[in-house]
Amino acid sequence: MDKHYLNGVTEIPDKIVGRVKESVINTFESITGKRPECLEEADMGQTMHGIIGNIAVFNPDHTLSLMLAIPKETALALSNEFVGMEIPFESDDMGDLIGEISNILAGDVAANIEKVGFRGQSSLPTATRGSDLTLFMPSKPPTKKLKFEGENGEFWVNMALSESS
């Protein structure tokens, strides 16, 4: 596939969005044993008290940035599933947990979107915790916002596709 097929796109192609959805479902199902449901594209709707994991899959031509937004209650439930005990929300360990989940997600995304012609590697994850968080995505590159719900709570995955400089 032509490596420049994404140049100048105004929307993230459905085949990439579909692969990201699949990766999110696979990642969270492998962590919790329960399959989350992807709702149609959805904003958070209000501010959130929680934690955000940021990571990207990139190559010399394009970057697919992923923002994983997890409310506090969902993060606490995920910690129980992932490590077998509830990690204190305000601890550094919670940041490490969300960074690790973001890293696992990015690995699955990288493998999955390679099937549709986007070959890349993942960046290092970062995590941001706080209250009254509002998710902003860049206005210039194409973006997509997805909401997921599962037995452990709700969370969002926002993505942006940009051309590398």
N, CA, C and O of each residue as an XYZ file, in Angstrom:
660
protein
N       0.844     -1.179      0.000
C       0.000      0.000      0.000
C       0.891      1.244      0.000
O       1.942      1.262      0.640
N       0.472      2.262     -0.707
C       1.205      3.521     -0.784
C       1.302      4.144      0.602
O       0.282      4.376      1.251
N       2.536      4.420      1.064
C       2.705      4.963      2.415
C       2.188      6.390      2.544
O       2.095      6.909      3.656
N       1.855      7.027      1.440
C       1.351      8.409      1.487
C      -0.169      8.477      1.352
O      -0.717      9.562      1.158
N      -0.861      7.336      1.450
C      -2.311      7.339      1.256
C      -3.048      8.174      2.296
O      -4.208      8.532      2.091
N      -2.393      8.488      3.401
C      -3.031      9.289      4.441
C      -2.766     10.782      4.299
O      -3.345     11.581      5.036
N      -1.911     11.171      3.373
C      -1.609     12.597      3.203
C      -2.870     13.365      2.830
O      -3.592     12.985      1.908
N      -3.123     14.436      3.546
C      -4.226     15.333      3.231
C      -5.607     14.837      3.600
O      -6.592     15.471      3.221
N      -5.728     13.726      4.326
C      -7.063     13.255      4.698
C      -7.709     14.228      5.678
O      -7.026     14.852      6.490
N      -9.023     14.351      5.592
C      -9.757     15.249      6.487
C     -10.482     14.484      7.590
O     -10.997     15.088      8.531
N     -10.523     13.158      7.475
C     -11.085     12.290      8.510
C     -10.165     11.086      8.668
O      -9.520     10.655      7.712
N     -10.111     10.557      9.868
C      -9.353      9.315     10.063
C     -10.127      8.225      9.323
O     -11.316      8.033      9.578
N      -9.469      7.513      8.413
C     -10.186      6.487      7.638
C     -10.871      5.455      8.531
O     -10.334      5.058      9.565
N     -12.070      5.026      8.114
C     -12.846      4.051      8.880
C     -12.067      2.776      9.144
O     -12.228      2.159     10.197
N     -11.220      2.371      8.199
C     -10.482      1.122      8.402
C      -9.477      1.259      9.548
O      -9.182      0.269     10.219
N      -8.945      2.459      9.788
C      -8.059      2.678     10.943
C      -8.888      2.775     12.220
O      -8.531      2.177     13.236
N      -9.991      3.523     12.178
C     -10.860      3.640     13.354
C     -11.344      2.259     13.781
O     -11.355      1.948     14.972
N     -11.738      1.435     12.831
C     -12.205      0.085     13.143
C     -11.133     -0.757     13.808
O     -11.418     -1.516     14.734
N      -9.894     -0.626     13.337
C      -8.784     -1.393     13.932
C      -8.473     -0.890     15.337
O      -8.132     -1.685     16.213
N      -8.584      0.424     15.565
C      -8.359      0.966     16.912
C      -9.453      0.459     17.853
O      -9.156      0.025     18.966
N     -10.724      0.510     17.415
C     -11.824     -0.022     18.244
C     -11.547     -1.478     18.622
O     -11.680     -1.866     19.783
N     -11.163     -2.268     17.635
C     -10.867     -3.679     17.867
C      -9.747     -3.843     18.899
O      -9.829     -4.699     19.780
N      -8.714     -3.026     18.785
C      -7.598     -3.091     19.729
C      -8.016     -2.707     21.143
O      -7.588     -3.337     22.110
N      -8.849     -1.678     21.268
C      -9.321     -1.262     22.591
C     -10.129     -2.391     23.225
O      -9.921     -2.735     24.389
N     -11.039     -2.955     22.462
C     -11.865     -4.045     22.986
C     -10.985     -5.224     23.381
O     -11.154     -5.784     24.464
N     -10.046     -5.610     22.514
C      -9.152     -6.735     22.817
C      -8.319     -6.474     24.061
O      -8.182     -7.350     24.915
N      -7.763     -5.272     24.167
C      -6.899     -4.936     25.302
C      -7.668     -4.982     26.614
O      -7.211     -5.588     27.583
N      -8.826     -4.348     26.649
C      -9.582     -4.298     27.901
C     -10.212     -5.645     28.237
O     -10.354     -5.987     29.411
N     -10.588     -6.411     27.219
C     -11.110     -7.748     27.489
C     -10.009     -8.654     28.048
O     -10.270     -9.492     28.911
N      -8.770     -8.482     27.551
C      -7.674     -9.302     28.076
C      -7.330     -8.924     29.517
O      -6.876     -9.775     30.282
N      -7.536     -7.678     29.894
C      -7.251     -7.226     31.261
C      -8.354     -7.653     32.218
O      -8.079     -8.144     33.313
N      -9.610     -7.464     31.800
C     -10.738     -7.659     32.718
C     -11.471     -8.985     32.542
O     -12.209     -9.411     33.430
N     -11.268     -9.638     31.396
C     -12.034    -10.843     31.111
C     -13.435    -10.546     30.631
O     -14.223    -11.460     30.385
N     -13.750     -9.261     30.498
C     -15.084     -8.844     30.062
C     -14.943     -7.897     28.872
O     -14.071     -7.028     28.856
N     -15.797     -8.074     27.894
C     -15.729     -7.301     26.659
C     -16.446     -5.956     26.821
O     -17.652     -5.935     27.067
N     -15.723     -4.827     26.689
C     -16.415     -3.539     26.746
C     -17.176     -3.286     25.444
O     -16.840     -3.833     24.394
N     -18.183     -2.464     25.535
C     -18.983     -2.104     24.368
C     -18.537     -0.735     23.867
O     -18.383      0.206     24.645
N     -18.335     -0.641     22.568
C     -18.006      0.652     21.969
C     -19.299      1.319     21.548
O     -20.060      0.775     20.749
N     -19.542      2.505     22.092
C     -20.694      3.288     21.693
C     -20.302      4.091     20.463
O     -19.121      4.158     20.122
N     -21.239      4.680     19.814
C     -20.897      5.521     18.675
C     -20.004      6.661     19.147
O     -19.838      6.876     20.348
N     -19.437      7.382     18.204
C     -18.545      8.492     18.549
C     -19.208      9.350     19.618
O     -20.377      9.717     19.499
N     -18.453      9.662     20.656
C     -19.052     10.378     21.775
C     -18.018     11.232     22.492
O     -16.890     10.797     22.726
N     -18.409     12.441     22.835
C     -17.598     13.298     23.690
C     -17.793     12.872     25.135
O     -18.718     12.127     25.458
N     -16.914     13.351     25.995
C     -17.079     13.078     27.419
C     -18.335     13.751     27.941
O     -18.975     13.236     28.859
N     -18.696     14.883     27.380
C     -19.909     15.554     27.794
C     -19.717     16.519     28.947
O     -20.397     17.543     29.012
N     -18.819     16.218     29.843
C     -18.544     17.099     30.974
C     -17.097     16.888     31.400
O     -16.385     16.050     30.847
N     -16.683     17.660     32.385
C     -15.326     17.477     32.885
C     -15.252     16.160     33.663
O     -16.271     15.604     34.071
N     -14.044     15.687     33.853
C     -13.842     14.383     34.465
C     -12.818     14.486     35.587
O     -11.844     15.232     35.487
N     -13.047     13.739     36.643
C     -12.034     13.523     37.672
C     -11.475     12.147     37.391
O     -12.153     11.140     37.597
N     -10.244     12.101     36.921
C      -9.696     10.819     36.536
C      -8.252     10.914     36.102
O      -7.485     11.740     36.596
N      -7.894     10.041     35.158
C      -6.521      9.940     34.700
C      -6.524      9.717     33.195
O      -7.414      9.062     32.653
N      -5.527     10.265     32.535
C      -5.420     10.181     31.080
C      -4.079      9.565     30.717
O      -3.036      9.997     31.206
N      -4.111      8.564     29.867
C      -2.903      7.979     29.312
C      -2.731      8.466     27.881
O      -3.665      8.388     27.084
N      -1.560      8.961     27.553
C      -1.263      9.442     26.198
C      -0.162      8.593     25.593
O       0.833      8.288     26.251
N      -0.343      8.213     24.342
C       0.664      7.434     23.624
C       0.406      7.627     22.136
O      -0.689      8.024     21.738
N       1.401      7.349     21.327
C       1.245      7.512     19.881
C       1.868      6.335     19.155
O       2.800      5.697     19.645
N       1.330      6.063     17.970
C       1.927      5.120     17.033
C       2.363      5.988     15.858
O       1.554      6.715     15.281
N       3.640      5.909     15.509
C       4.156      6.853     14.521
C       5.126      6.189     13.562
O       5.689      5.128     13.830
N       5.296      6.864     12.427
C       6.318      6.508     11.443
C       6.849      7.823     10.878
O       6.393      8.881     11.311
N       7.775      7.810      9.948
C       8.315      9.080      9.459
C       7.288      9.994      8.785
O       7.516     11.198      8.669
N       6.163      9.432      8.341
C       5.172     10.229      7.615
C       3.970     10.672      8.446
O       3.447     11.767      8.239
N       3.522      9.822      9.393
C       2.291     10.109     10.124
C       2.392      9.682     11.586
O       3.180      8.808     11.947
N       1.573     10.324     12.411
C       1.464      9.986     13.829
C      -0.008      9.813     14.172
O      -0.828     10.688     13.893
N      -0.336      8.676     14.778
C      -1.672      8.446     15.310
C      -1.559      8.581     16.823
O      -1.029      7.697     17.497
N      -2.060      9.690     17.348
C      -2.006      9.960     18.790
C      -3.247      9.391     19.451
O      -4.357      9.541     18.940
N      -3.056      8.734     20.591
C      -4.157      8.132     21.333
C      -4.205      8.720     22.736
O      -3.184      8.809     23.418
N      -5.392      9.120     23.156
C      -5.618      9.651     24.502
C      -6.667      8.751     25.160
O      -7.819      8.703     24.726
N      -6.256      8.046     26.204
C      -7.129      7.137     26.938
C      -7.578      7.847     28.211
O      -6.773      8.053     29.120
N      -8.853      8.224     28.286
C      -9.387      8.974     29.427
C     -10.217      8.053     30.305
O     -11.200      7.466     29.853
N      -9.810      7.932     31.576
C     -10.431      6.973     32.487
C     -10.872      7.691     33.764
O     -10.029      8.219     34.489
N     -12.181      7.722     34.055
C     -12.641      8.310     35.316
C     -12.069      7.548     36.517
O     -11.695      6.380     36.402
N     -12.007      8.213     37.651
C     -11.412      7.641     38.867
C     -11.999      6.272     39.203
O     -11.252      5.331     39.471
N     -13.319      6.151     39.192
C     -13.962      4.899     39.590
C     -13.559      3.754     38.653
O     -13.335      2.630     39.103
N     -13.468      4.040     37.363
C     -13.066      3.023     36.394
C     -11.606      2.642     36.610
O     -11.253      1.464     36.549
N     -10.757      3.635     36.862
C      -9.339      3.368     37.097
C      -9.143      2.478     38.318
O      -8.316      1.566     38.291
N      -9.894      2.732     39.389
C      -9.786      1.909     40.593
C     -10.217      0.471     40.306
O      -9.569     -0.476     40.753
N     -11.312      0.310     39.559
C     -11.780     -1.034     39.204
C     -10.761     -1.740     38.310
O     -10.523     -2.937     38.471
N     -10.158     -1.009     37.367
C      -9.145     -1.599     36.491
C      -7.919     -2.042     37.282
O      -7.327     -3.081     36.988
N      -7.540     -1.257     38.282
C      -6.371     -1.642     39.077
C      -6.627     -2.968     39.783
O      -5.733     -3.808     39.887
N      -7.840     -3.148     40.262
C      -8.214     -4.405     40.906
C      -8.104     -5.576     39.937
O      -7.625     -6.649     40.301
N      -8.548     -5.365     38.706
C      -8.499     -6.412     37.679
C      -7.058     -6.696     37.250
O      -6.673     -7.852     37.071
N      -6.265     -5.634     37.086
C      -4.927     -5.769     36.504
C      -3.912     -6.331     37.485
O      -3.103     -7.184     37.121
N      -3.949     -5.858     38.739
C      -2.942     -6.293     39.721
C      -3.531     -7.069     40.896
O      -2.795     -7.518     41.775
N      -4.864     -7.231     40.914
C      -5.485     -8.028     41.967
C      -5.735     -7.289     43.256
O      -6.102     -7.899     44.260
N      -5.543     -5.984     43.246
C      -5.844     -5.157     44.414
C      -6.086     -3.726     43.943
O      -5.625     -3.324     42.875
N      -6.808     -2.975     44.748
C      -7.073     -1.594     44.382
C      -5.859     -0.735     44.696
O      -5.400     -0.689     45.837
N      -5.346     -0.058     43.685
C      -4.211      0.845     43.853
C      -4.768      2.213     44.255
O      -5.737      2.665     43.645
N      -4.199      2.885     45.250
C      -4.681      4.218     45.607
C      -4.620      5.152     44.391
O      -3.602      5.232     43.703
N      -5.710      5.840     44.148
C      -5.813      6.680     42.949
C      -4.732      7.750     42.897
O      -4.207      8.043     41.823
N      -4.399      8.328     44.020
C      -3.432      9.435     44.052
C      -1.976      8.965     44.034
O      -1.068      9.796     44.073
N      -1.736      7.660     43.976
C      -0.368      7.153     44.038
C       0.322      7.187     42.673
O      -0.328      7.232     41.628
N       1.659      7.163     42.714
C       2.447      7.056     41.485
C       2.163      5.735     40.773
O       2.256      5.642     39.549
N       1.814      4.716     41.558
C       1.511      3.412     40.968
C       0.320      3.483     40.018
O       0.283      2.759     39.023
N      -0.657      4.349     40.314
C      -1.803      4.493     39.410
C      -1.343      5.076     38.077
O      -1.805      4.645     37.020
N      -0.442      6.045     38.118
C       0.110      6.586     36.883
C       0.855      5.527     36.090
O       0.751      5.459     34.866
N       1.618      4.693     36.814
C       2.331      3.592     36.152
C       1.355      2.600     35.528
O       1.584      2.116     34.420
N       0.269      2.298     36.233
C      -0.727      1.365     35.723
C      -1.350      1.876     34.422
O      -1.438      1.142     33.438
N      -1.777      3.127     34.428
C      -2.425      3.676     33.232
C      -1.408      3.805     32.096
O      -1.757      3.611     30.931
N      -0.162      4.129     32.421
C       0.890      4.144     31.406
C       1.088      2.768     30.803
O       1.262      2.640     29.591
N       1.062      1.727     31.643
C       1.232      0.357     31.148
C       0.040     -0.076     30.294
O       0.226     -0.701     29.250
N      -1.174      0.246     30.722
C      -2.355     -0.083     29.916
C      -2.282      0.651     28.573
O      -2.604      0.073     27.535
N      -1.864      1.915     28.587
C      -1.713      2.677     27.340
C      -0.676      2.033     26.438
O      -0.856      1.976     25.221
N       0.407      1.547     27.028
C       1.474      0.895     26.279
C       0.985     -0.416     25.640
O       1.282     -0.691     24.478
N       0.244     -1.207     26.397
C      -0.324     -2.448     25.870
C      -1.281     -2.126     24.719
O      -1.252     -2.775     23.673
N      -2.124     -1.120     24.928
C      -3.065     -0.706     23.883
C      -2.323     -0.280     22.619
O      -2.693     -0.689     21.518
N      -1.288      0.529     22.765
C      -0.545      1.015     21.594
C       0.122     -0.128     20.846
O       0.186     -0.104     19.617
N       0.618     -1.129     21.565
C       1.213     -2.287     20.902
C       0.196     -3.022     20.059
O       0.488     -3.429     18.934
N      -1.007     -3.195     20.603
C      -2.067     -3.860     19.848
C      -2.510     -3.004     18.665
O      -2.737     -3.522     17.572
N      -2.633     -1.689     18.883
C      -3.008     -0.779     17.791
C      -1.968     -0.837     16.681
O      -2.319     -0.936     15.505
N      -0.683     -0.776     17.048
C       0.381     -0.802     16.037
C       0.295     -2.073     15.194
O       0.422     -2.016     13.971
N       0.080     -3.210     15.836
C      -0.032     -4.476     15.100
C      -1.290     -4.499     14.238
O      -1.271     -5.017     13.121
N      -2.366     -3.948     14.746
C      -3.645     -3.986     14.040
C      -3.692     -3.031     12.850
O      -4.204     -3.396     11.792
N      -3.173     -1.829     13.001
C      -3.259     -0.886     11.875
C      -2.216     -1.182     10.808
O      -2.303     -0.676      9.689
N      -1.231     -2.003     11.157
C      -0.282     -2.440     10.132
C      -1.015     -3.256      9.067
O      -0.611     -3.268      7.904
N      -2.091     -3.938      9.465
C      -2.888     -4.743      8.529
C      -3.576     -3.890      7.467
O      -3.970     -4.404      6.420
N      -3.725     -2.580      7.732
C      -4.351     -1.689      6.753
C      -3.345     -0.678      6.198
O      -3.730      0.371      5.682
N      -2.056     -1.001      6.308
C      -1.034     -0.207      5.650
C      -0.342      0.859      6.468
O       0.475      1.606      5.928
N      -0.639      0.958      7.756
C       0.021      1.954      8.605
C       1.032      1.213      9.472
O       0.673      0.627     10.493
N       2.268      1.243      9.068
C       3.324      0.582      9.837
C       3.989      1.628     10.717
O       4.413      2.678     10.234
N       4.078      1.341     12.007
C       4.697      2.302     12.908
C       5.113      1.656     14.212
O       4.885      0.470     14.448
N       5.717      2.454     15.033
C       6.120      2.008     16.363
C       5.469      2.920     17.382
O       5.047      4.029     17.053
N       5.387      2.453     18.624
C       4.723      3.259     19.640
C       5.727      4.081     20.430
O       6.880      3.694     20.615
N       5.249      5.220     20.884
C       6.052      6.114     21.716
C       6.017      5.622     23.156
O       5.377      4.616     23.464
N       6.695      6.320     24.015
C       6.595      6.049     25.449
C       5.291      6.661     25.960
O       4.902      7.740     25.514
N       4.621      5.994     26.881
C       3.362      6.540     27.399
C       3.599      7.601     28.466
O       4.627      7.604     29.144
N       2.639      8.490     28.601
C       2.609      9.423     29.730
C       1.220      9.338     30.352
O       0.262      8.932     29.695
N       1.118      9.717     31.608
C      -0.172      9.722     32.301
C      -0.336     11.054     33.013
O       0.620     11.612     33.550
N      -1.572     11.556     33.007
C      -1.914     12.812     33.674
C      -3.139     12.558     34.536
O      -4.140     12.023     34.060
N      -3.061     12.938     35.795
C      -4.169     12.718     36.722
C      -4.654     14.079     37.199
O      -3.857     15.001     37.374
N      -5.975     14.207     37.412
C      -6.484     15.463     37.932
C      -7.996     15.472     38.031
O      -8.668     14.478     37.754
N      -8.508     16.613     38.431
C      -9.958     16.800     38.490
C     -10.325     17.928     37.543
O      -9.484     18.743     37.162
N     -11.566     17.958     37.179
C     -12.073     18.934     36.210
C     -11.279     18.887     34.914
O     -10.985     19.923     34.318
N     -10.932     17.669     34.479
C     -10.202     17.497     33.227
C     -11.165     17.607     32.053
O     -12.245     17.017     32.064
N     -10.775     18.349     31.068
C     -11.520     18.457     29.822
C     -10.593     17.996     28.715
O      -9.445     18.435     28.642
N     -11.076     17.119     27.857
C     -10.241     16.603     26.777
C     -10.318     17.520     25.570
O     -11.399     17.796     25.049
N      -9.172     17.980     25.141
C      -9.076     18.780     23.933
C      -8.227     18.023     22.939
O      -7.159     17.519     23.286
N      -8.678     17.941     21.738
C      -7.891     17.349     20.677
C      -7.504     18.478     19.739
O      -8.202     19.490     19.664
N      -6.407     18.316     19.027
C      -6.000     19.364     18.091
C      -7.112     19.625     17.079
O      -7.841     18.705     16.706
N      -7.243     20.857     16.639
C      -8.322     21.191     15.704
C      -7.906     21.024     14.251
O      -8.769     20.918     13.379
N      -6.633     20.996     13.972
C      -6.186     20.910     12.589
C      -6.212     19.491     12.025
O      -6.828     19.278     10.981
N      -5.563     18.498     12.673
C      -5.594     17.160     12.081
C      -6.947     16.487     12.334
O      -7.696     16.902     13.218
N      -7.254     15.449     11.554
C      -8.492     14.700     11.782
C      -8.483     14.030     13.159
O      -7.451     13.527     13.604
N      -9.632     14.028     13.824
C      -9.765     13.414     15.145
C     -10.998     12.514     15.182
O     -11.897     12.627     14.348
N     -11.016     11.637     16.151
C     -12.173     10.757     16.388
C     -12.230     10.493     17.878
O     -11.204     10.221     18.502
N     -13.424     10.572     18.456
C     -13.625     10.342     19.882
C     -14.585      9.181     20.062
O     -15.682      9.182     19.504
N     -14.175      8.192     20.839
C     -14.976      6.996     21.057
C     -15.217      6.785     22.544
O     -14.323      7.001     23.363
N     -16.416      6.367     22.885
C     -16.751      6.053     24.276
C     -16.955      4.551     24.399
O     -17.571      3.922     23.539
N     -16.431      3.989     25.478
C     -16.576      2.567     25.762
C     -17.212      2.405     27.136
O     -16.967      3.201     28.043
N     -18.024      1.374     27.279
C     -18.608      1.027     28.574
C     -18.413     -0.452     28.814
O     -18.583     -1.278     27.917
N     -18.052     -0.768     30.048
C     -17.884     -2.161     30.435
C     -18.329     -2.347     31.866
O     -18.806     -1.410     32.508
N     -18.173     -3.560     32.365
C     -18.589     -3.845     33.740
C     -17.771     -3.067     34.762
O     -18.215     -2.879     35.895
N     -16.566     -2.607     34.369
C     -15.717     -1.835     35.282
C     -15.925     -0.337     35.162
O     -15.272      0.430     35.871
N     -16.818      0.099     34.285
C     -17.089      1.518     34.127
C     -16.869      1.979     32.697
O     -16.639      1.181     31.788
N     -16.946      3.275     32.530
C     -16.810      3.872     31.206
C     -15.430      4.493     31.036
O     -14.745      4.810     32.008
N     -15.037      4.660     29.763
C     -13.793      5.345     29.440
C     -13.870      5.794     27.987
O     -14.725      5.340     27.227
N     -12.970      6.685     27.617
C     -12.949      7.247     26.269
C     -11.589      7.032     25.636
O     -10.571      6.986     26.326
N     -11.579      6.900     24.329
C     -10.351      6.895     23.554
C     -10.521      7.953     22.476
O     -11.411      7.869     21.630
N      -9.659      8.935     22.526
C      -9.651      9.981     21.503
C      -8.390      9.774     20.655
O      -7.328      9.439     21.179
N      -8.518      9.973     19.363
C      -7.375      9.802     18.487
C      -7.264     10.971     17.526
O      -8.260     11.588     17.150
N      -6.034     11.260     17.138
C      -5.748     12.297     16.152
C      -4.715     11.747     15.188
O      -3.769     11.075     15.599
N      -4.893     12.031     13.914
C      -3.964     11.575     12.878
C      -3.314     12.794     12.263
O      -3.989     13.642     11.680
N      -2.002     12.880     12.395
C      -1.309     14.052     11.873
C      -0.142     13.629     10.985
O       0.407     12.537     11.133
N       0.221     14.509     10.067
C       1.387     14.277      9.250
C       2.613     14.681     10.044
O       2.629     15.724     10.697
N       3.646     13.843      9.982
C       4.883     14.150     10.694
C       5.611     15.270      9.967
O       5.509     15.399      8.747
N       6.339     16.072     10.717
C       7.054     17.190     10.092
C       8.378     16.752      9.554
O       9.116     17.564      8.993
